Amino acid sequence: MATYLFYDTIRLNRGAGGVLNVSELLLRGMRLAEGDRIEAISERHPRLFAAARRVGFSRFLLETLLYNYHGLRRLASGERVFSLFPNYFLPFSPLGRHRDSIVIVHDLQYKSYPQYFSRTKRLWLDWSLRRAARSEADVVFISQSSQQDFERHFPPCRHAAVIFNPVDAPRAPAPAPAPACGRYLIAAYHYYPHKNFSGTLALFVRMKQAGLVDWLDITGNGAAEVKRMVAGLDPALRDCIRHRGLVSREALIRLYGGATAFISLSTFEGFNLSAAEAATLGVPLVLSDIPVHRELFGGYAFLVGDAACDLDELGRYLAGHRGAHAAWPHAEACAPAAVAGRYLTLKREAVALAGAMQ
């Protein structure tokens, strides 16, 4: 049996968003697996973690201190200990080249949208990702598209794997909202420039005018930005766009289940967790035609290549999808237990080898 130290220090970053959700889902799934001991670093060192949160201590420095501390303990005790870093960065260490580590690289958004990242942050990410590529760590990409994007900028990793994000959603749609809510599109994500809200609004207007939907429901942060964007619309259209803000998990599942379709016209994604949640529930998807959407949702979603997409074709897709009860092909692979199992197998060979040598 091996011990996995899960560096959930991402919890120190209150603006982590989707990366934090993925981290917590993965930790929960790994803990349900049998045969290994999974410990969150925040729980192994609760006082240190609480102090770091209180004083705003650097997450990278905290990880560096703890990783090297446990590395020295491992050398002294001979215990099989692996470290999992769920958010891009391997800590600095003189104790080898991280063969005992797993690090997740989510996406390279900063390369596609450098204007939204400071020069310091871009240099920091360049340095960190180049170190990951040259290390002996298992580097996990959340999609093949993300790995290909990485390899356009950095050397191929010595030990690379593609493991999709865990998706936590019921296997059957929750009860739909009352019929009075009408036919609606659901856009369940926070406001960021790459989410292309302007494109979403424009397509919704066309779909409403064509009689395909009645409402657009938006959840997450960004109510002020959306209000500013819809201000120029005709009042009759403006009143059909409902920003619901942050909603509970239960309310979000109900919104997914009752939607005519989930819509996301992002110009960049590493995975698109919200779309995967909707697809797991069997909800039709209207997505931008970008590499990761083709990889994950090709054959399931309706992909929009440009603003002038064929609304007749889109209407036929929406009508046929619900009647066919289509299943998303990757739903089982993205179940939290399946994803956790794939992470644990990354180090199984090392554990088996160590056992045979004893």
Secondary structure, DSSP 8 states (H G I E B T S, - for coil): --EEEE-GGGGG-TT-THHHHHHHHHHHHHHHSSSSEEEEHHHHSHHHHHHHHHHT--HHHHHHHHHHHHHHHHHHH---EEEEE-SS-----SSSS-TTEEEEE---HHHH-GGGS-HHHHHHHHHHHHHHHHSSSEEEESSHHHHHHHHTTS---SSEEE--------SS------GGG-SEEEEES---GGG-HHHHHHHHHHHHHTTS-SEEEEESS-HHHHHHHHTTS-HHHHTTEEEEES--HHHHHHHHHH-SEEEE--S--SS-HHHHHHHHTT--EEEE--HHHHHHHTTTSEEE-STT--HHHHHHHHHHHHHHT---TTTTTTSHHHHHHHHHHTTHHHHHHHHHH-
